[in-house]
Amino acid sequence: MVLLNTDTQLLKTAYKLRFEYYNFYENKESQWHDKYKNHNLYEIVVESFDYKYSEIGVVMPKLLEKFCVL
């Protein structure tokens, strides 16, 4: 799969949202959900929580495709 520039930006944003959830909103998860519940990548990032950190590099692009974002 070849990613276009916009696809790369979407992927980076999805990783960023996931990173924020685990690193800045620990024990404040509901605040993260309130902040991002209307974000276009929200459902994708929430589904990514089902996967381990070590898997996310492979899984996130597949989730973006599954949700027809890529």
N, C-alpha and C positions, 0 to 999 in steps of 0.2 A: 504494500500500500504506500503510495506517495502522498504525503501531506502537503497541501497548499498552505500559503502563509496564514490565511484566516483559520484553517484547520489547526495549525500549530498554535495559534493564539488561543483557540478554544480549549485545546488540550492543556496548555499552560494555565489557563484560568481555572479549569477543573482541578488540576493538581494544587493550585493555590488555595482554592476553597477547602479542599480536603485537608491540606496542611494547617490552615487556620483552625479548622474544627478540632484537630488533635493537639495543636500546640498553643493556641491562644484562648480557646474556649473550654478547656478541661474543667469539669465541674460546673460549667455554665453553658451546657449544650443547648438548652432552650433559647438562650440569647442568640446563638448562631442560627438556629432554625428561624427565629423571628426576623433576623437580619436578612437572610437569604431565601426565604420561602417563595419569593416572587422572581428570583433569578432564573434565567433560562436554562441554567445547568443544574439547578437544585436537585431534581429527581435523579439525575445521573450521579451526582456526588453522593447523595444519600444511598443509592444502591451500591456505590463503591465501598461503603462501610462494611459490606458483607465479606470483603476480601482483605487478606493480610497485606501489610505494607510491602512485603517482598513480591507480591503478585501484581501490584497496582500498575506497574509500568507496562505490563502486557494487557491487563484487563481494561484500563481506562479507555484506550482507543476503541476497543470492542464495544464498550458501553456507549461511547459517542456514536458509533455506527448503529448500534441497536436502537437508540433513540432518534435515529435519522438526523443527527446534528452534523455528521461528516458526510 
